[in-house]
Amino acid sequence: MRLEFIGAAHEVTGSCHYLEVGDVRLLVDCGMEQGVNVFENCALPVEEALIDYVLVTHAHVDHTGMLPWLYAKGFRGKIFATEATADLCSIMLRDCAHIQMQEAEWKNRKAKRHAGAETQEPVYTMEDAEETIRRIVPCDYDERIHICDCIDIRFTDIGHLLGSASIEVWAQEGDICKKLVFSGDIGNVDQPLLRDPRTTRQADYVIMESTYGDRIHSDVRPDYVGELAGILQETFDRGGNVVIPSFAVGRTQEMLYFIRIIKEQGLVHGHEGFPVYVDSPMAVEATGIFTRNEKSCFDEEALSLVKQGVNPISFKGLRLAITSEESKAINFDETPKVILSASGMCDAGRIRHHLKHNLWRPECTVLFVGYQSVGTTGRALVEGAKELKLFGETIDVRAQIRTLAGMSGHADKNGLIRWICGFEKKPRRVFIVHGEDAVTMSFANCLHDEYGFSAYAPYSGTIFDPVGDRFVYEAQPVLVKKKAKSQTPVGVYARLVAAGQRLAAVIKRCEGMANKDLAKFADQINALCDKWN
């Protein structure tokens, strides 16, 4: 048995863990890296075509964004996720593919103006995303699922996002069974819409996140509605807009929940009919998915509204911008308004256009309501940037930059400790991942020194044997270096190379088959080679 840490090791994004049980190979998450990455991630230890399964903790891009890349490289296995995660992935992966293709097209137009500049290919295409979505197997919470002879899994609500889950994995190798639990992203308590994270009773090994492993949310539940109402009142009185860079899935729906209460209770005076724009086609689709999954994921407060016939995330004055023309028109309307737009870290999407039109206006407010990774535009604004370059133009930052205190879908240090202490018996080891470098180390030390856990923060490439309870290889940190010109295949030729890798993977799986079948397969390959030689 082999557990290898690939992504989100001493970093927050790009989650990916590799587990090998006998001849079965699986990944837990296959996420995209966002922002600045300090350390290099090691490559997968096998060809992508040899991966049998992927287990997905939740739909956020830093946990799912490279699934279509995996498919493009030859993966043809099944992807297991909760029903709500499957629904959200169907829109998020298409959106990712659209962004990849758009960015490649923009870079290629720019390259035409510079002699000798390399052309860019998208990391993956819309076709890759569509085929990936078809491989997703929706699963219920709390049901033990037998996925193959040596592996059972179960999803438990972890309260971070609609459909988010920790995943229990029962791994059987010979007569030895080991249980691994992957926490995914652990949710904050007392959040709107979603239930609080649930604990798991037993595990041999736990792989858990540590995003906020060095900070404590306030003991007093923040008055999100009151604080947001105050920001809206002040900004509208100045004649400005409130621009909210918001993750299309999760945070946008929470903000709509708060704004519905503000409107219902008349907490903003003199601007009672203020318009609210959701300017993100993906956010619009995601809001519909939230409504469809209300019974399986909503908390009691939200469900009580549903039972009264009230949609907790809709209200009079809510306007949905789908087309680019509708998006552009928002900034030509001088009425003070709320603009909710993606991406939440301001590195892509329509939010950048809204920043261009509103950042220079001192009467406006840009309100951050989520985590901002190091190196992102959002992080720069939160840390006090005086100007930004958007679409080739330098924009002065004159608008007020605010954050909604305590607004987080992640558990704080106390919440993380509460979750790991929920096991009836201490796991043999706890591996700390999905946190910035210093945070993973300090949180691992905290669990060890103060709570008696055997805790360890692995770097990418670390290999552990759960059966032998030993480290096979303890990787050392490898700092990211400036990339040399890519020597990897690109374009359609890259797809041909990936097809060749998949063929090689199929051949490896044929060992032990009947000689007659092997000979027939060899003849077919040779005939194909003869045709193209």
Secondary structure, DSSP 8 states (H G I E B T S, - for coil): -EEEEEESSSSSS--EEEEEETTEEEEE------S---B-----SS-GGG--EEE-S---HHHHTTHHHHHHTT--SEEEEEHHHHHHHHHHHHHHHHHHHHHHHHHHHHHTTSTT------SS-HHHHHHHHHTEEEE-TT--EEEETTEEEEEEE-SSSTT-EEEEEEEEETTEEEEEEE--S-B-SS-SSB------S--SEEEEE-TBTT----SS---HHHHHHHHHHHHHHHT--EEEE--TTTHHHHHHHHHHHHHHHT-S-S-TT--EEEE-HHHHHHHHHHHHTHHHHB-HHHHHHHHTT--TT--TTEEEE-SHHHHHHHTT--S--EEEES-TTSSSSTHHHHHHHHTT-TT-EEEE-S---TTSHHHHHHTT-SEEEETTEEEE--SEEEE-TT--SB-BHHHHHHHHTTSSS--SEEEEESS-HHHHHHHHHHHHHHH---EE---TT-EEETTTTEEEE-----B--------S--HHHHHHHHHHHHHHHHHHHTTTS-HHHHHHHHHHHHHHHHHH-
